[in-house]
Amino acid sequence: MSQARDVVEVIARALVDVPDAVQVTEADHRGVAVIELFVDPGDLGRVIGRQGRTVSALRTLVDVTAEFHDFDAMLEVREPA
């Protein structure tokens, strides 16, 4: 697990109404760490934010954390299946 994954989990749990529903997974895809954030469907709007500003800020934090620790990462927000 990377530090970028930990950053996403802490911030996402603080943003949502149902923090127990937050799940963060990490997988390697062609040398890039893909961090998937799963939230309750009712909290999806909170994570995305107005005009996508919140999710954009989360992606920026992932990029900065990954760059600081010398790896590539990207964030994807998903609804649980």
Phi and psi restraints in degrees (range 20) as a CNS / XPLOR table:
assign (resid 1 and name C) (resid 2 and name N)
       (resid 2 and name CA) (resid 2 and name C) 1.0 -102.1 20.0 2
assign (resid 2 and name N) (resid 2 and name CA)
       (resid 2 and name C) (resid 3 and name N) 1.0 167.7 20.0 2
assign (resid 2 and name C) (resid 3 and name N)
       (resid 3 and name CA) (resid 3 and name C) 1.0 -68.3 20.0 2
assign (resid 3 and name N) (resid 3 and name CA)
       (resid 3 and name C) (resid 4 and name N) 1.0 -31.1 20.0 2
assign (resid 3 and name C) (resid 4 and name N)
       (resid 4 and name CA) (resid 4 and name C) 1.0 -62.6 20.0 2
assign (resid 4 and name N) (resid 4 and name CA)
       (resid 4 and name C) (resid 5 and name N) 1.0 -39.4 20.0 2
assign (resid 4 and name C) (resid 5 and name N)
       (resid 5 and name CA) (resid 5 and name C) 1.0 -63.2 20.0 2
assign (resid 5 and name N) (resid 5 and name CA)
       (resid 5 and name C) (resid 6 and name N) 1.0 -42.7 20.0 2
assign (resid 5 and name C) (resid 6 and name N)
       (resid 6 and name CA) (resid 6 and name C) 1.0 -63.3 20.0 2
assign (resid 6 and name N) (resid 6 and name CA)
       (resid 6 and name C) (resid 7 and name N) 1.0 -40.1 20.0 2
assign (resid 6 and name C) (resid 7 and name N)
       (resid 7 and name CA) (resid 7 and name C) 1.0 -61.3 20.0 2
assign (resid 7 and name N) (resid 7 and name CA)
       (resid 7 and name C) (resid 8 and name N) 1.0 -46.3 20.0 2
assign (resid 7 and name C) (resid 8 and name N)
       (resid 8 and name CA) (resid 8 and name C) 1.0 -61.3 20.0 2
assign (resid 8 and name N) (resid 8 and name CA)
       (resid 8 and name C) (resid 9 and name N) 1.0 -44.3 20.0 2
assign (resid 8 and name C) (resid 9 and name N)
       (resid 9 and name CA) (resid 9 and name C) 1.0 -63.3 20.0 2
assign (resid 9 and name N) (resid 9 and name CA)
       (resid 9 and name C) (resid 10 and name N) 1.0 -45.4 20.0 2
assign (resid 9 and name C) (resid 10 and name N)
       (resid 10 and name CA) (resid 10 and name C) 1.0 -63.7 20.0 2
assign (resid 10 and name N) (resid 10 and name CA)
       (resid 10 and name C) (resid 11 and name N) 1.0 -45.6 20.0 2
assign (resid 10 and name C) (resid 11 and name N)
       (resid 11 and name CA) (resid 11 and name C) 1.0 -70.0 20.0 2
assign (resid 11 and name N) (resid 11 and name CA)
       (resid 11 and name C) (resid 12 and name N) 1.0 -40.9 20.0 2
assign (resid 11 and name C) (resid 12 and name N)
       (resid 12 and name CA) (resid 12 and name C) 1.0 -63.2 20.0 2
assign (resid 12 and name N) (resid 12 and name CA)
       (resid 12 and name C) (resid 13 and name N) 1.0 -42.0 20.0 2
assign (resid 12 and name C) (resid 13 and name N)
       (resid 13 and name CA) (resid 13 and name C) 1.0 -63.0 20.0 2
assign (resid 13 and name N) (resid 13 and name CA)
       (resid 13 and name C) (resid 14 and name N) 1.0 -32.0 20.0 2
assign (resid 13 and name C) (resid 14 and name N)
       (resid 14 and name CA) (resid 14 and name C) 1.0 -75.0 20.0 2
assign (resid 14 and name N) (resid 14 and name CA)
       (resid 14 and name C) (resid 15 and name N) 1.0 -27.2 20.0 2
assign (resid 14 and name C) (resid 15 and name N)
       (resid 15 and name CA) (resid 15 and name C) 1.0 -81.4 20.0 2
assign (resid 15 and name N) (resid 15 and name CA)
       (resid 15 and name C) (resid 16 and name N) 1.0 -35.6 20.0 2
assign (resid 15 and name C) (resid 16 and name N)
       (resid 16 and name CA) (resid 16 and name C) 1.0 -89.6 20.0 2
assign (resid 16 and name N) (resid 16 and name CA)
       (resid 16 and name C) (resid 17 and name N) 1.0 164.7 20.0 2
assign (resid 16 and name C) (resid 17 and name N)
       (resid 17 and name CA) (resid 17 and name C) 1.0 -83.1 20.0 2
assign (resid 17 and name N) (resid 17 and name CA)
       (resid 17 and name C) (resid 18 and name N) 1.0 -27.6 20.0 2
assign (resid 17 and name C) (resid 18 and name N)
       (resid 18 and name CA) (resid 18 and name C) 1.0 -117.8 20.0 2
assign (resid 18 and name N) (resid 18 and name CA)
       (resid 18 and name C) (resid 19 and name N) 1.0 80.4 20.0 2
assign (resid 18 and name C) (resid 19 and name N)
       (resid 19 and name CA) (resid 19 and name C) 1.0 -65.9 20.0 2
assign (resid 19 and name N) (resid 19 and name CA)
       (resid 19 and name C) (resid 20 and name N) 1.0 -23.0 20.0 2
assign (resid 19 and name C) (resid 20 and name N)
       (resid 20 and name CA) (resid 20 and name C) 1.0 -70.2 20.0 2
assign (resid 20 and name N) (resid 20 and name CA)
       (resid 20 and name C) (resid 21 and name N) 1.0 -18.8 20.0 2
assign (resid 20 and name C) (resid 21 and name N)
       (resid 21 and name CA) (resid 21 and name C) 1.0 -85.3 20.0 2
assign (resid 21 and name N) (resid 21 and name CA)
       (resid 21 and name C) (resid 22 and name N) 1.0 -7.9 20.0 2
assign (resid 21 and name C) (resid 22 and name N)
       (resid 22 and name CA) (resid 22 and name C) 1.0 -74.5 20.0 2
assign (resid 22 and name N) (resid 22 and name CA)
       (resid 22 and name C) (resid 23 and name N) 1.0 127.7 20.0 2
assign (resid 22 and name C) (resid 23 and name N)
       (resid 23 and name CA) (resid 23 and name C) 1.0 -132.6 20.0 2
assign (resid 23 and name N) (resid 23 and name CA)
       (resid 23 and name C) (resid 24 and name N) 1.0 134.6 20.0 2
assign (resid 23 and name C) (resid 24 and name N)
       (resid 24 and name CA) (resid 24 and name C) 1.0 -124.8 20.0 2
assign (resid 24 and name N) (resid 24 and name CA)
       (resid 24 and name C) (resid 25 and name N) 1.0 124.2 20.0 2
assign (resid 24 and name C) (resid 25 and name N)
       (resid 25 and name CA) (resid 25 and name C) 1.0 -117.7 20.0 2
assign (resid 25 and name N) (resid 25 and name CA)
       (resid 25 and name C) (resid 26 and name N) 1.0 159.2 20.0 2
assign (resid 25 and name C) (resid 26 and name N)
       (resid 26 and name CA) (resid 26 and name C) 1.0 -137.7 20.0 2
assign (resid 26 and name N) (resid 26 and name CA)
       (resid 26 and name C) (resid 27 and name N) 1.0 132.6 20.0 2
assign (resid 26 and name C) (resid 27 and name N)
       (resid 27 and name CA) (resid 27 and name C) 1.0 -138.0 20.0 2
assign (resid 27 and name N) (resid 27 and name CA)
       (resid 27 and name C) (resid 28 and name N) 1.0 153.1 20.0 2
assign (resid 27 and name C) (resid 28 and name N)
       (resid 28 and name CA) (resid 28 and name C) 1.0 -96.1 20.0 2
assign (resid 28 and name N) (resid 28 and name CA)
       (resid 28 and name C) (resid 29 and name N) 1.0 127.3 20.0 2
assign (resid 28 and name C) (resid 29 and name N)
       (resid 29 and name CA) (resid 29 and name C) 1.0 -132.0 20.0 2
assign (resid 29 and name N) (resid 29 and name CA)
       (resid 29 and name C) (resid 30 and name N) 1.0 104.6 20.0 2
assign (resid 29 and name C) (resid 30 and name N)
       (resid 30 and name CA) (resid 30 and name C) 1.0 55.0 20.0 2
assign (resid 30 and name N) (resid 30 and name CA)
       (resid 30 and name C) (resid 31 and name N) 1.0 43.5 20.0 2
assign (resid 30 and name C) (resid 31 and name N)
       (resid 31 and name CA) (resid 31 and name C) 1.0 84.3 20.0 2
assign (resid 31 and name N) (resid 31 and name CA)
       (resid 31 and name C) (resid 32 and name N) 1.0 3.0 20.0 2
assign (resid 31 and name C) (resid 32 and name N)
       (resid 32 and name CA) (resid 32 and name C) 1.0 -116.2 20.0 2
assign (resid 32 and name N) (resid 32 and name CA)
       (resid 32 and name C) (resid 33 and name N) 1.0 130.4 20.0 2
assign (resid 32 and name C) (resid 33 and name N)
       (resid 33 and name CA) (resid 33 and name C) 1.0 -77.2 20.0 2
assign (resid 33 and name N) (resid 33 and name CA)
       (resid 33 and name C) (resid 34 and name N) 1.0 117.1 20.0 2
assign (resid 33 and name C) (resid 34 and name N)
       (resid 34 and name CA) (resid 34 and name C) 1.0 -98.3 20.0 2
assign (resid 34 and name N) (resid 34 and name CA)
       (resid 34 and name C) (resid 35 and name N) 1.0 114.0 20.0 2
assign (resid 34 and name C) (resid 35 and name N)
       (resid 35 and name CA) (resid 35 and name C) 1.0 -100.8 20.0 2
assign (resid 35 and name N) (resid 35 and name CA)
       (resid 35 and name C) (resid 36 and name N) 1.0 119.7 20.0 2
assign (resid 35 and name C) (resid 36 and name N)
       (resid 36 and name CA) (resid 36 and name C) 1.0 -106.7 20.0 2
assign (resid 36 and name N) (resid 36 and name CA)
       (resid 36 and name C) (resid 37 and name N) 1.0 128.3 20.0 2
assign (resid 36 and name C) (resid 37 and name N)
       (resid 37 and name CA) (resid 37 and name C) 1.0 -108.1 20.0 2
assign (resid 37 and name N) (resid 37 and name CA)
       (resid 37 and name C) (resid 38 and name N) 1.0 118.8 20.0 2
assign (resid 37 and name C) (resid 38 and name N)
       (resid 38 and name CA) (resid 38 and name C) 1.0 -107.5 20.0 2
assign (resid 38 and name N) (resid 38 and name CA)
       (resid 38 and name C) (resid 39 and name N) 1.0 127.0 20.0 2
assign (resid 38 and name C) (resid 39 and name N)
       (resid 39 and name CA) (resid 39 and name C) 1.0 -131.1 20.0 2
assign (resid 39 and name N) (resid 39 and name CA)
       (resid 39 and name C) (resid 40 and name N) 1.0 163.5 20.0 2
assign (resid 39 and name C) (resid 40 and name N)
       (resid 40 and name CA) (resid 40 and name C) 1.0 -58.7 20.0 2
assign (resid 40 and name N) (resid 40 and name CA)
       (resid 40 and name C) (resid 41 and name N) 1.0 140.1 20.0 2
assign (resid 40 and name C) (resid 41 and name N)
       (resid 41 and name CA) (resid 41 and name C) 1.0 -54.8 20.0 2
assign (resid 41 and name N) (resid 41 and name CA)
       (resid 41 and name C) (resid 42 and name N) 1.0 -30.9 20.0 2
assign (resid 41 and name C) (resid 42 and name N)
       (resid 42 and name CA) (resid 42 and name C) 1.0 -71.4 20.0 2
assign (resid 42 and name N) (resid 42 and name CA)
       (resid 42 and name C) (resid 43 and name N) 1.0 -19.5 20.0 2
assign (resid 42 and name C) (resid 43 and name N)
       (resid 43 and name CA) (resid 43 and name C) 1.0 -99.2 20.0 2
assign (resid 43 and name N) (resid 43 and name CA)
       (resid 43 and name C) (resid 44 and name N) 1.0 0.0 20.0 2
assign (resid 43 and name C) (resid 44 and name N)
       (resid 44 and name CA) (resid 44 and name C) 1.0 -60.5 20.0 2
assign (resid 44 and name N) (resid 44 and name CA)
       (resid 44 and name C) (resid 45 and name N) 1.0 -40.4 20.0 2
assign (resid 44 and name C) (resid 45 and name N)
       (resid 45 and name CA) (resid 45 and name C) 1.0 -64.4 20.0 2
assign (resid 45 and name N) (resid 45 and name CA)
       (resid 45 and name C) (resid 46 and name N) 1.0 -35.2 20.0 2
assign (resid 45 and name C) (resid 46 and name N)
       (resid 46 and name CA) (resid 46 and name C) 1.0 -66.4 20.0 2
assign (resid 46 and name N) (resid 46 and name CA)
       (resid 46 and name C) (resid 47 and name N) 1.0 -38.7 20.0 2
assign (resid 46 and name C) (resid 47 and name N)
       (resid 47 and name CA) (resid 47 and name C) 1.0 -73.6 20.0 2
assign (resid 47 and name N) (resid 47 and name CA)
       (resid 47 and name C) (resid 48 and name N) 1.0 -36.8 20.0 2
assign (resid 47 and name C) (resid 48 and name N)
       (resid 48 and name CA) (resid 48 and name C) 1.0 -75.1 20.0 2
assign (resid 48 and name N) (resid 48 and name CA)
       (resid 48 and name C) (resid 49 and name N) 1.0 -43.2 20.0 2
assign (resid 48 and name C) (resid 49 and name N)
       (resid 49 and name CA) (resid 49 and name C) 1.0 80.0 20.0 2
assign (resid 49 and name N) (resid 49 and name CA)
       (resid 49 and name C) (resid 50 and name N) 1.0 174.1 20.0 2
assign (resid 49 and name C) (resid 50 and name N)
       (resid 50 and name CA) (resid 50 and name C) 1.0 -68.8 20.0 2
assign (resid 50 and name N) (resid 50 and name CA)
       (resid 50 and name C) (resid 51 and name N) 1.0 126.2 20.0 2
assign (resid 50 and name C) (resid 51 and name N)
       (resid 51 and name CA) (resid 51 and name C) 1.0 54.3 20.0 2
assign (resid 51 and name N) (resid 51 and name CA)
       (resid 51 and name C) (resid 52 and name N) 1.0 25.6 20.0 2
assign (resid 51 and name C) (resid 52 and name N)
       (resid 52 and name CA) (resid 52 and name C) 1.0 77.4 20.0 2
assign (resid 52 and name N) (resid 52 and name CA)
       (resid 52 and name C) (resid 53 and name N) 1.0 15.9 20.0 2
assign (resid 52 and name C) (resid 53 and name N)
       (resid 53 and name CA) (resid 53 and name C) 1.0 -67.6 20.0 2
assign (resid 53 and name N) (resid 53 and name CA)
       (resid 53 and name C) (resid 54 and name N) 1.0 -39.8 20.0 2
assign (resid 53 and name C) (resid 54 and name N)
       (resid 54 and name CA) (resid 54 and name C) 1.0 -67.1 20.0 2
assign (resid 54 and name N) (resid 54 and name CA)
       (resid 54 and name C) (resid 55 and name N) 1.0 -47.2 20.0 2
assign (resid 54 and name C) (resid 55 and name N)
       (resid 55 and name CA) (resid 55 and name C) 1.0 -66.6 20.0 2
assign (resid 55 and name N) (resid 55 and name CA)
       (resid 55 and name C) (resid 56 and name N) 1.0 -32.1 20.0 2
assign (resid 55 and name C) (resid 56 and name N)
       (resid 56 and name CA) (resid 56 and name C) 1.0 -64.8 20.0 2
assign (resid 56 and name N) (resid 56 and name CA)
       (resid 56 and name C) (resid 57 and name N) 1.0 -40.8 20.0 2
assign (resid 56 and name C) (resid 57 and name N)
       (resid 57 and name CA) (resid 57 and name C) 1.0 -66.0 20.0 2
assign (resid 57 and name N) (resid 57 and name CA)
       (resid 57 and name C) (resid 58 and name N) 1.0 -39.9 20.0 2
assign (resid 57 and name C) (resid 58 and name N)
       (resid 58 and name CA) (resid 58 and name C) 1.0 -61.7 20.0 2
assign (resid 58 and name N) (resid 58 and name CA)
       (resid 58 and name C) (resid 59 and name N) 1.0 -42.3 20.0 2
assign (resid 58 and name C) (resid 59 and name N)
       (resid 59 and name CA) (resid 59 and name C) 1.0 -65.0 20.0 2
assign (resid 59 and name N) (resid 59 and name CA)
       (resid 59 and name C) (resid 60 and name N) 1.0 -36.6 20.0 2
assign (resid 59 and name C) (resid 60 and name N)
       (resid 60 and name CA) (resid 60 and name C) 1.0 -63.9 20.0 2
assign (resid 60 and name N) (resid 60 and name CA)
       (resid 60 and name C) (resid 61 and name N) 1.0 -43.1 20.0 2
assign (resid 60 and name C) (resid 61 and name N)
       (resid 61 and name CA) (resid 61 and name C) 1.0 -61.9 20.0 2
assign (resid 61 and name N) (resid 61 and name CA)
       (resid 61 and name C) (resid 62 and name N) 1.0 -39.9 20.0 2
assign (resid 61 and name C) (resid 62 and name N)
       (resid 62 and name CA) (resid 62 and name C) 1.0 -62.8 20.0 2
assign (resid 62 and name N) (resid 62 and name CA)
       (resid 62 and name C) (resid 63 and name N) 1.0 -45.0 20.0 2
assign (resid 62 and name C) (resid 63 and name N)
       (resid 63 and name CA) (resid 63 and name C) 1.0 -61.5 20.0 2
assign (resid 63 and name N) (resid 63 and name CA)
       (resid 63 and name C) (resid 64 and name N) 1.0 -45.2 20.0 2
assign (resid 63 and name C) (resid 64 and name N)
       (resid 64 and name CA) (resid 64 and name C) 1.0 -66.2 20.0 2
assign (resid 64 and name N) (resid 64 and name CA)
       (resid 64 and name C) (resid 65 and name N) 1.0 -43.6 20.0 2
assign (resid 64 and name C) (resid 65 and name N)
       (resid 65 and name CA) (resid 65 and name C) 1.0 -63.5 20.0 2
assign (resid 65 and name N) (resid 65 and name CA)
       (resid 65 and name C) (resid 66 and name N) 1.0 -43.6 20.0 2
assign (resid 65 and name C) (resid 66 and name N)
       (resid 66 and name CA) (resid 66 and name C) 1.0 -64.4 20.0 2
assign (resid 66 and name N) (resid 66 and name CA)
       (resid 66 and name C) (resid 67 and name N) 1.0 -42.3 20.0 2
assign (resid 66 and name C) (resid 67 and name N)
       (resid 67 and name CA) (resid 67 and name C) 1.0 -64.8 20.0 2
assign (resid 67 and name N) (resid 67 and name CA)
       (resid 67 and name C) (resid 68 and name N) 1.0 -39.3 20.0 2
assign (resid 67 and name C) (resid 68 and name N)
       (resid 68 and name CA) (resid 68 and name C) 1.0 -61.9 20.0 2
assign (resid 68 and name N) (resid 68 and name CA)
       (resid 68 and name C) (resid 69 and name N) 1.0 -36.9 20.0 2
assign (resid 68 and name C) (resid 69 and name N)
       (resid 69 and name CA) (resid 69 and name C) 1.0 -97.8 20.0 2
assign (resid 69 and name N) (resid 69 and name CA)
       (resid 69 and name C) (resid 70 and name N) 1.0 12.2 20.0 2
assign (resid 69 and name C) (resid 70 and name N)
       (resid 70 and name CA) (resid 70 and name C) 1.0 61.9 20.0 2
assign (resid 70 and name N) (resid 70 and name CA)
       (resid 70 and name C) (resid 71 and name N) 1.0 52.1 20.0 2
assign (resid 70 and name C) (resid 71 and name N)
       (resid 71 and name CA) (resid 71 and name C) 1.0 -150.3 20.0 2
assign (resid 71 and name N) (resid 71 and name CA)
       (resid 71 and name C) (resid 72 and name N) 1.0 167.6 20.0 2
assign (resid 71 and name C) (resid 72 and name N)
       (resid 72 and name CA) (resid 72 and name C) 1.0 -101.7 20.0 2
assign (resid 72 and name N) (resid 72 and name CA)
       (resid 72 and name C) (resid 73 and name N) 1.0 140.5 20.0 2
assign (resid 72 and name C) (resid 73 and name N)
       (resid 73 and name CA) (resid 73 and name C) 1.0 -148.9 20.0 2
assign (resid 73 and name N) (resid 73 and name CA)
       (resid 73 and name C) (resid 74 and name N) 1.0 156.7 20.0 2
assign (resid 73 and name C) (resid 74 and name N)
       (resid 74 and name CA) (resid 74 and name C) 1.0 -143.1 20.0 2
assign (resid 74 and name N) (resid 74 and name CA)
       (resid 74 and name C) (resid 75 and name N) 1.0 152.8 20.0 2
assign (resid 74 and name C) (resid 75 and name N)
       (resid 75 and name CA) (resid 75 and name C) 1.0 -112.7 20.0 2
assign (resid 75 and name N) (resid 75 and name CA)
       (resid 75 and name C) (resid 76 and name N) 1.0 134.5 20.0 2
assign (resid 75 and name C) (resid 76 and name N)
       (resid 76 and name CA) (resid 76 and name C) 1.0 -127.4 20.0 2
assign (resid 76 and name N) (resid 76 and name CA)
       (resid 76 and name C) (resid 77 and name N) 1.0 133.4 20.0 2
assign (resid 76 and name C) (resid 77 and name N)
       (resid 77 and name CA) (resid 77 and name C) 1.0 -102.2 20.0 2
assign (resid 77 and name N) (resid 77 and name CA)
       (resid 77 and name C) (resid 78 and name N) 1.0 131.0 20.0 2
assign (resid 77 and name C) (resid 78 and name N)
       (resid 78 and name CA) (resid 78 and name C) 1.0 -135.8 20.0 2
assign (resid 78 and name N) (resid 78 and name CA)
       (resid 78 and name C) (resid 79 and name N) 1.0 158.1 20.0 2
assign (resid 78 and name C) (resid 79 and name N)
       (resid 79 and name CA) (resid 79 and name C) 1.0 -91.5 20.0 2
assign (resid 79 and name N) (resid 79 and name CA)
       (resid 79 and name C) (resid 80 and name N) 1.0 145.8 20.0 2
assign (resid 79 and name C) (resid 80 and name N)
       (resid 80 and name CA) (resid 80 and name C) 1.0 -64.0 20.0 2
assign (resid 80 and name N) (resid 80 and name CA)
       (resid 80 and name C) (resid 81 and name N) 1.0 144.9 20.0 2
